[in-house]
Amino acid sequence: MALHSNHFTVYVASHIVILTLFGFTSATPGSGTSSSVLGLLPPYDLLYYTGVRAYFTEEWDKAAELLEKSIATKESLVRVRRQCHDDCVAAGRDKLAKLDSEEGSLWDLWVLDWVHQKAECMRFCMGRSVTPAGQLPVSVDIEYEFGTRNPYNFLQVTYYKLDKLQKAASAAHTFFMANPSHLEMRNNIEKYRRMAGVTEDAFHDREIENEKHWALYDSALLSEASSDWAQAAERWRECVNETLRQTEECRVQCEVASQRLPEDRGVDGVGGVFEKAAALSLSLLSCQQSCVTQVATRPGRISAQEDFLPTQLEHLHIAQFKAGDLGGAVQTLRSLLLFYPSDTDSLGNLQLYYETLGGDTESQGTQPAQEIVRYVSRSLQEKKLLYFGMENLDFSFIDPDLWTPEDVVPESLRETWRAEKEKLNEKMKEGEKVEEMDDSGFYAGGPVPQVGVTITMDDEALNGTNRVVFDGVMTDKECDTILQLATAAASAGDGYRGRRSPHTPHEKFEGLTVLRAVKLAQDGMVNQSDARLLHELGERVRVLLHSYFRSPTGLFFSFTHLVCRSAITGDQEGRLDLSHPVHVDNCLLEPETRQCWREAPAFTHRDLSAVLYLNDNFDGGELFFTNMDAKTVTARVKPSCGRLAGFSSGPVNPHGVTAVTAGRRCALALWFTKEKLHRDMEREEAEALWAADGQSVVKKQEQEEGSATPGRSGRSQAAKEKSRGRGRVTGRKDEL
């Protein structure tokens, strides 16, 4: 997909810069209305704010209408800007020809004539489709809300309240695609899958048009993994073209959208027309350069993937070579060398391709792709102008590229530039060292208080920190009892009913909580003794881990979940995914930067994780630990009856589960917290139900802590009310 750029002169930024400077595309503040005028697009941020207010006042029909309108209006605004940009490309261009033919001092008037005609075209084009208020820039908060797809978060609840489950599922899925670590939404999606009237068609990404390059990127990697090099080459080629297209779309929005003088960018508000024009032109160029970062940031990620386009080109030339397309490989490699002309590996590969081609001089003479030539040339020219602004106009600019050559940077800035580049490179190289730090407060190696329990693997055997595997935590009879409980609960209709896993379409998923087990026992659907054993096993694990990890404070249950995953027969051939992708239990793992963000929506209060296995008569389903790159496997744990894996919940222990390719894998997943505030209220509710029936429950934890049984607070009552809705979309749990 070739870029549509015909000019690389110093006038590149001028046509929008000057017309915006004089207000030709800006709206007058206060001139807009709260609704569309004669069919013109209103401000989408106003629609959004109004929709959110309707949401909180529980005006569900109004909220749905306004939230949908805000999304549609934003999309329409983007399309209008693009159309106006295309319609006005030729406006005033005839005046530019006079710059080379006219003599004297009239050249500046011809430039202004060109700018004025372009401004008039843009103003008329935008004005016939968008209200003046709708043309104003939105706040950073609104950009963040739409960037994180939060409107869909509101919409999924709104549609659920309106009993429009198909639309609710679609909104939930769209939000989840940009927030893959949002555990509540993941559980909501699983609940939607079990609801009557919700079909698979609902689970599509409504924003997929804006993220096609990532879908192609992932598809290309899968083709590489299966050694389908012809398919991989085709996918990488499509990915490169789509990346270029998305970058161009982003740059157009920078041009057409209203701009303010960048007084917060290091350029003060004083100065004449030329100073203000320079400030605005630099702001525009900076915006367009930042499109590299925007396009290279995967939905749901915080940081961009470094060298996104060069990385694609590297994958592409290798795939082309292995697919037998040597001419294409040479062209792509030459394109890659435009970014890194002295890279020894690339030069060595080029020599290899030449030798393989032999006497094919025509293929050897293949030049780089013209769209990449234009991309690099334009980017370098923009960088020169921006670095000039940094050196002479006190403008601030963050270069989004690692490939920027040193000669583009002014001499006075090179020392700082080199230091920043070296700092970034060191950060990338040393990223794995962060994994060695564990601030959880746990120290593995404490006593094992239970008779018959043995340590099978410790930190050294598991190649990590605060990791342990015990055997003998359960007897074979106890394993059989809990397995029967899981089967009975599933047949009783616990809400899971063997539907597809939220992590993979190749497995079915069943789950049971302690509270649900107690209620099923009260209804006579499962044995009371089995439910009590499920509860007791959790306490057994808590006491064991509290001792072994030498917890300096009390250890409270955060959540307990009996989970079974079953391979779907006939749906395993060629499977490449995992039963549970690599993640960290109390922070948002970002493998590209090897960082883990301990912030919402992660369960930041979780401190200790555990998996108690019930069986081994299945294929796959191994727990594995990785480095923070989510790729380098450091240890594996094979499930078996009574085997317990325990580990601290933080970034030192990224982990996942390999695909279950045959049979049914069942395990009891448990999480613990050192904060009493975040204890599992559902577990206490289960204990209260037993107490109400005259049955005692041993409260070892409270005896150890020396605290009295708490009264039924408003918080616990709220949890009780929540538990009554079997299919309610309020899930907050996850599973290992």
N, C-alpha and C positions, 0 to 999 in steps of 0.2 A: 504494500500500500504506500504509494509515493506521497511525500509531503507536498502540499500546495503552497510553495513559497517562491516568489520570483525576485525578491529584492533582498540584498544584504547590505545596503548602504546605510549611512548614519541616519537616514530619514526613516528607518524601519519603524521606530517607535513614535515618530512625530505625528502621524496622521490622527491617531487616537489621543495622544497626549495633549496636543494643542487644542483640539476641539473639546476635550473634556475640561481642560484648563479654563476655557471661556464659557463652560457650562452648557455646551450645545447638546450633550447627551444626558445631562443630569436633570433630575426632577427637582422641582421647587418644594422644599419642605413645607408640609402643611397643605399642599395643594391636592393631595389625594383624598379619597374617600374610603370608608370602611368596606365598601362593596364595589363590585364591578360596575363601571359606567359604560353604558352602551355596548356591553360585551367585552370591555377591556379587562385585562388581567389585573386583579387587585394584588396588594402585597401578600405574599404567601406566609410571611411571618405573622401578620395580623390574623389570618385565618387559623394558623396553628395555635397562637395564644388563646384565641376565642374557643377553639375546639378543646384545648386543655382545660379551660375554665368550665366548659360544659361537662367535661369528663368528671371533674371533681364535685360538681353539683349533681352528678348522676343523671344528666339529661342525655341518655345514651344515643337516641336518634340524632339529636343535634350534634353531639360529639363526633359520631361516625361521619356525618355529612361534612363537617368542617375539617376534620383531620384528613379525609380523603381529598377534599378540595385543595388543602394546603399542599399535599403531595403532587396532585395533578397540576396545580398552578406552577409549582417550582419546575416541574418537567416541561411545561409549556413555555415558561420563561427562558429556559435553556435553549429550546428549539427556536424561539423567536429571535434570540440573540444570534444564533448561528445563521438563521435565514437572512437577517439584516446584514450580517457580516458579508455573506455571499452576494447579496443584492447590491451592496455598496462597494464591492471590490474595485469596480471600474470608475467610480465617481471621482471626477477631477483628475483622472490620470493623464488626460490630454495636456494638462497644464505642466506636467512634469517634463514633457518633451521640450518645452521652451527653456528649461534650465540649461540645456546644452546648446541651444541655438541663439538665444537672446543674449545680447551683450549689455554691459552697463550694470546699473545697480538695481535692476528690476527683478532679479532672480528671487529675492525674498518675497516679493509680491506674488510671483507665480506660485511659490510654496504656500503662501497664505490662501491664495485662490483655490489651490488644490485641497487644502485643509478645510476651508469653508464649505466647498461643495460636498466633501465627504461628510462633514458634520451635519449639513442640511439633510443629506440622504439618510444618515443614521437617525437623526432626530425624527424625521417624518416616519421612517419605517418602524421605529420603536413606539412612537406616539400613536400609531394607528392600531396597536395591539396591546399596549400596556399602559395602565394609569401612571401619572407622574409619581405617585407614592410607590407604586409597584416597581419603579425603576431605581429606587433608592437602595443602597447597599444594606444588607441585614447585619445584625450584630454577630459577634463571635459566638455567643451562646447559641444562637439559632443555627449557625453553621455547624456547631458541634452536635446539636440535637439531630439534625438531618444527616450529618456525617456518620453518626453512630446508629442511624435508623430508629431513633427513639419514637417517632410517630407510629411506627408499627407496633411498638410495645404497648402504647395506649390503645391502638386499634384492636389488638388481639383480645384484650379484656372487654373493650366496648362491644365487639361482635359476640363475645361469649355471653355477655349480659343480655344481648338482644336475641340470643339463641340462634345466631347465624354462624353455626359451627364451621362450615366450610370456609367462610371468609376469615373467621378467627384463626383457623389452622394456617391459612395462607399468610396472614399477618405475622403469626408466631414464627413460622418457618423463615420468612424474609428477615425478621429481626435477628433470628438465631444465626443466619448465615454470616452476619457481620459481628456477631457476639458469640462465637463458638464455645466460650468458657462460661457462658451464662447458664448455670446449672438449673435454676428455676425454669427458664424457658425450655431447656431441653426436656425437663420432666413434663412441662405443660404439653409439649409436642407429642410426647408418648401418650399422654392422656387423650389428646385429640384423636390419635390413631385408633384408640379403643372405642371412641364414641360412635354411636349409630348415625348414619347420614354423612360421615366424613370419608371422602374417597382419597385415593393417592394423588389425584389431580390437584388437591389442595396444597400439597407440599411442594410448591415451586417458588423459586426466588423471584419476586416481583421486580427486583433491581438488577436482574441478570444482564440486561443490556449494557449496564455501566461496568460490568465486571467480566466481560467475555474473555479478556486476556488472561485472567487468572484461571478460568475454566480450561482454556487451551494450554496454559502452562502446566497444570496438573495432569491433563490428558497426555501431554508430551512426555512427562516424567514416567507415567504408567507404561507408555509404549516403549520407552527405553528399558524399563525394568523387565519387560517381556521380550526384549531384543528384537522388537518389530521396528527395524531401523527405517524402512520406507515410510511407515506410518508416523514414526517419531519425527522424521525430517519434515513431513507435511504439516504436522501439528506445530513444530517450532517455527516454520515459515509463517503459518497463520498467526501464531502468537506474536511474532515480530511485527507483522503488519497491523495487527489489532493494537499493539502497544503504541505504535506510531500514530495510529488514528486517535486513540484515546488522548495521547499527548497533545495532538493538534486541536482536539475539541476543547481541552482544558485551556490552551493558549488563546483560543478564540474568546472564551468566557472572560479571560483577563482583559482582552482588548475592548469588548463591547460593554461589559458591566461598568456601572458608574464608579468613578474613582475619587477618592479624597486626597488632598495634599498630604503626603506622608510625614507629618510633623513628628511622629513618633519613631521615625526611621533614621534619625540622626541629622535630618535636614530641617532647620528651623523655619518658622513661618514668615521670616522677613525676606527681603530681596525683591528684585524686579521680575518682569515677565520671564526672562531667560533663566533665572535661578529657579523659579517655580516650574517652568517647563522642564528643566533638567531634573528637578526632584520628582516630578510626576513620571517622566520617561524612565527614570531609574526604578521607580516603584513598579511600573508596568513590566519592565524587563525582569525584575526580581520575581514578580508573580509568575511570569512565563517560565523562568528557570525552575521555580518551585513545582511546576507541573511534573517534573521528573520524579520528585519525591511523592507527589500525590498519586501518580499512576503506579509507582513501585510499592505502594503500601497496601498490603492485602487487607480486605475487610476484616475487622476485628483485631487488627494488629496496631501496635503503637508506633513502631519504627518501620521505615522503608527498607526494602531489600537493596543492599548496596550493589551498584553496577548491574542494575536490572536488565537493561538492554544489551550491554556487552555479554552478560552471562547467557542470554538467549542465543546470541550469535555464536558463542563458543559451543553450546550444545548443538546448534544447527549444523555447523560445519563438520562436527564429529559424526552426527547422524547421517549427513549426506555422504561422507566418505565411506561409512560402513554400509550404506545402501547402494554404493556403486556410482553415485553421482559426483564424480571427481570435479567436473567443471563447476558445478554448484558449490562444492566444498571450497574450491579456490576462491570464487567470488565472495563467499561469506567470510572466509578467513581474511581476505584482503579488506573487507569491510570492518572486521574486528580490529585489524591493525591500525585503522584510522584512530581508534581510541587509545591503543597502546602500541605505538609503532616500533618500540624497541623490545617488546616482550620476547624473551628467548624461546619460550615454549611455542609461541605462535609462529615465530620465524622458522623454528625447527620443523613444525608441522607443514609449513608452506613448502619447505625444501623436500619433505617426504612426498607431498602431493605432486610436485614437479617430477620427481624421480619416478613415481608411479605412472604419471602420464607419458613419460618417455618422449617420443617425438611429436606429441600433440601440442604443437606450438600455439595453436589457436586458443586452446583451453588455458595454456600457461599464461597467455596474455590477457586473460579475463580481468576486467577492472572491477572495483568495488561497486556495490549496488548504488545507483544514483540517489535513492531516497536516504541512504545512510550518509552519503557525501554531503547532501544538503543539510541533513540533521546536524552533523558535526560542524560544518562551516558556519551555520547560523548560530549554533551554541557558542562557538569560540568568539564570534564577533560580539555577541551579547555579553559574554564574560569580560571581554576587554573593556567594554563601556562601563560595566558594573564595577570592575576593579579601578577604573579611572575615577568613578564616583566615590569609591571608598578612599582613594588616595587624596583627592583634591576637593571633594564636596562633603566630606564627613558622612557619607552614606554608609549604612550598615547592610551587609550582604553575607549570607551563608551559602557557600557553593555546594550544590547538591551532589556533585560528581567527584569520584576519586580519580578519574582519568584526566582531569584538567592539567595541561602541561605547565611546567614552571614558567616558561617564557611569557605566558599570558599575564602572570602576576607581576605588578610593578616591583622594582627592586626594593623600594622602601617597605613593602608588605611581605616580602618573601620569607624573612626570618620567622615572622608570626605564622605565616601560611605553612611553612615546613613543620613548625612545632605542632600545629593543629593536626596536620596530616599524619605526622609520626605518632601523635597521641592516639589518633583514631586507629591506626594500624596496630599499635601495641595493644589497644583495648580489644581489637578483634583477635589478636594472637593469644592474649592472656585471658580471654573470656572464661576458659574452663577452670582457671584457678579459683574463681569465685565459688565453684562448687565445693571446695574443700572447707568452707566456712559453714558452721551450723550454730546458730544462735538460739536453738530451741530450749536450751537449759537441760536437756537430757544427756545422760552419760551411760552408754551401754556397758554391761559387764556386772550388773548387780546380781544378787542371789536369786535362785529359782526356788520359790517357796512351795511348789507342788510336787508331791512324790510321783515318780514315774514320768515326769516331763524332762526331756533332754534337749540340749542345744545341738542342733544339726549344722547350722551355719551361723557364723558371727560376722562382725564387720570385715575382718580380713578375708574370710571365704566369700563374702558378698561384694568385696571390692568397694566399700562405701563407708558412710558414717551413720551411726545409729540405725543399723539394720540387724535383724535377727530372724532365724527360723527355728521354731521348736517343733518337736514331735512328741506324741503321746498326750496331747491336750484333751483328746476325746477317745472314747473306746469305740470299737466297731459297732457295738449295739447302739450307742448314742448317735453315731453317724447315720445309721439306718433309720432311727426314730425321727431325726430332723429331716431326712430325705422324704420320709413318708408324710411328714407334716407339710413340706413344700408341695407335694403332689396333691394332698387333700385340700390345701388352701387354694391351689390353682383351680381344682374342680369345683370348689365352693364359690368361685367367682370373686376373687380378691381384687379384681380390677386389672390384672395383668393378662390372664387367660392366654398365655403363649403367643402374644403378638410379636411382631418383629422388633428387634433390639433398636434402641435409639441411636446406637453407635454403628450398626452395620445391618444391611438388608439380608445378610446371609444367615442370621441367627434369630431364634425366638427368645423371648425374655419373660421371666416370671419373677415376682418379688413379694416379700412378706415382711411386715414390721412386727415388733413385739405387741404393740397396741392392737393391731388388726388380728393377730393370733389369739389374743385374749378375748376379743369380741366374738370371733368365730367359735372359740371354746364355750363361751356363754350361750351361744345359739345352738350348741350341740353339734357343730359341723366338724370339729376336730377335738382330739382328746385334750382335756385340761392339763394332764401331766406333760404332754408334748409342748404345750405353750409355756409351761413353767420351766421346762428344760431349756427352751430357746432363751428365756430370760436369764436363767442361771449361767448359761454358757458365756453370756456377755460379761457377767460379773467375774467369772473364772478368768477370762482374758484380761479384764481390767486389773485385777490383783496381780496377775503374772507380769504384765508389762509395767505396772507402777513400780514393782520391785526391780525388775531387770534394768529398766532405763533410769533407775534412781531419781524418779521425779521429785524435784525439790518442793513441790506443792501437791495439793490434792489433784486427783484425776477424775474428771466427770465425763459421763457419756454425752457425746454430741449427737450421735445417730447410730442405730443398729439396723441392718437390712439383710435379710436372707435372700440371696439372688441366685437364680438358675438361668443358665444360657444354654440353648440347645441348637445344634447345627441343623439347618434346614436341608433335608435329604434332596439330592439332585441339584443343589444350588451352590456347590462348593468348587466346581471345576474352574481353574484359572483364577482362583481367588487370591487377591493381593493385599486385602485390608486387614485390620486388626479387630479383635473382639472389643477392645477398649483402647482408643488412641492414647499415646503418651501424654501425660498431664502431671501436674503437681496439685496436691490436695488443698493447699491453703493460699495459693497465689496463681496468677495468670502467666503461664509459661510462654515466653517468646523465644523459640529456638534460634531464629535468625540472629538475634543479638545476645543470646545466652543470658537473658535476664528473666526474672520472675517478679511480677508486679503484685504486691500484697495489698490489693485494693478491691473494692466491690467490682464485679459481682462474685468474686472468689469467697470461699468460706474461710475468711482470714482467722477465725477463732479456733480452727482445728489445729491441734498440736501433735497428735499421735494417731497413726493409722494402723489397721490390722485386718488380716484376712484369715479366717479359720476355714480350712477346706474340709469337705464332707466326702468326697469320692475321687476316684482316678480312672473310672471306666469310660473314658472319652479320649478323643485325639485333640491335641493342641491345648489351648487354655492356660498356658504357662504365664505366671507373673514374671515380668522382666524389668530391670532397672536400667536407666541410661544416664549419660551425661546430659547437660542442659541443652545440647544440640538436638536432643530427642532422637538421635540416630545411633550414637555409639553405645552399644549394649555392654553393661558392666557386670551384670549377674542375672541368672535365671533361677526361678523356683518352680519345681514340678509339683503340682497338687497331689495330695493323698489324704486319706481319712485321718483326722486329728492333727494335721500339720498346721501350724500357725506362723504366718509371716507378719512381723511387726516392724514399724519404721517411723521415724519422725516425719511429719506431714509437710515439711518445708522444701525449699528449692534444692537441697542436697539429694533429694530422692525422687526425681522424675521417674515415672513408671507407667507401664501399660500391660495389656493382656493379649497374648497371641490368639489368632483365630481358632475358634472351636470348630473343627472340620468334621467331627463325627461324635455322636453321643450328646450327653447332657452334663454340664459342669455346674455344680452347686457349691456355694460357699457363703459363709456368714461374714459380711463386711461390717467393720466397726470403726468409728472415729471417736476420739477423746479430746477433751479440752481442759486446760488448766483454769479456765474462767467459769465460775459457777453460774454467772449470768447467762451463759450460753449452753447450759446443760439441756438435755433432751427432755422436754416437758411431756412428750407423748409417753415416754417410758414411765414417768411419774404418774401419769394418768392411768396407765395399765396397772401399776401397783395400787393405785387408789381403787380401781375397780375390784381387784382381788380383796382389798381390805373391806370394801363395802359388802362383799359376799362372805365375810367372816374368815377369809383365808389370809394368813400372815405371809409376808415376804421378807426375807432376810435382807436388811439394809446395811451391808458391810461397809459400804462407802461412807455412810453417815456416821457409823460407829467409829471408823478410822478418823474421820474429820472432827468428831466430837460435837457434831451439830444436831439439833433436834429436827424432826420431820417438819418441813415447812408447811404452813397453812395453804389452802387452795387459793392462790392469789388470782387477781384479774387476768394476769398473763396466762396462768395455767388454765383458767376457765376459757379463755379465748382459744387456746390450743384444743380444748375439749370440743368446743363448738365447731372448729375447723374440721376435726376428724370425722364429723358426722356426714360430711358430703363426700361420698366415695369418688365421684368423678370431678370434684371441684378443681378448677385450674388455679391452684395455689401452691403447687409442689415446690419444695425447697431442698430436695434430697438428691444425692447421686449415689453411685455404687462402684465398687471395684470389680 
